[in-house]
Amino acid sequence: MIILDGKKVSNDIKEEIAEHVKSMISKGDKVPHLAAILVGSDGASMTYVNAKVKACQRIGFNSTLIELPEYTSEEELLQKIHDLNTNNDIDGFIVQLPLPKQIDEQKVLMAIDPNKDVDGFHPVNVGRMALDLPTFLPATPYGIMELLERYQIETSGKNVVVLGRSHIVGRPMSILMSQKRKAGDATVTVVHSRSKNLEAITKEADIIVAAIGISEFLTGDMVKEDVVIIDVGITRVPDATKKNGYRLAGDVHFESVSQKASYITPVPGGVGPMTIAMLLKNTLLARERHNQ
Ligand code: GUN
């Protein structure tokens, strides 16, 4: 069994980007600038956004973090988005999800200028992705594709089962892996909360992408020998033996599934760091496109 070391691969990618930034500076070019909007103080969202901002600083990007209170109105948030859309200093920005319930997520995502939408969530960019046109690929699926590619995992003609149909991971993942591309050309099945005979489907899978949001949902008896496992889930599970009172668990029961898997991503240190690296890659791409 081989661990798909997202931490290492993401560090390699970040080094590649940092080198690129150095050459931009030496040529007198503007360095990429990423902004992130965080509404409220959800613990996990704060952790993710801070990690994104810190990653920018480490590789030489400029970054701006805009923190808004939980009670922010939709109108106020839309105004901030408008400000970023029209600020020539900002190459790309993200609005961390989920948003407080008084704010319509769809309205917010649609307000982002598609040319600055480095999360790739705007309908224009989702459409471009579905049509295989140049776009910003959503960072988590993009990171998974990159991980599969760098470990040279064969996907062509393989049975891929995607657990979950979220707009952020499951849906784009299923589209990308079915396309004619590197880490694509697969036969993809999407399973979700209404799927029947789930176990019969997962047992046929050569590759499973687990993005269902239920901790340790996929167990060893649900998979076949030599399966490749990509675990997108990350949940805090109460654990009295830990100092902070919790441990991080994925959507995969690592102990049992890893005994059968040929490759598996750990949680943490698998998909999570890849998401951040690909967000940086998209921001670099945004900067380069704005130059053109
Ligand atoms: N919440 C969970 N994942 C993501 C992500 O990739 N981008 C944003 N903006 N919010 C998220």
Residues whose N, C-alpha, C, O or C-beta is under 5 A from the ligand:
A	BS01	GUN	I94 V95 Q96 L97 P98 D119
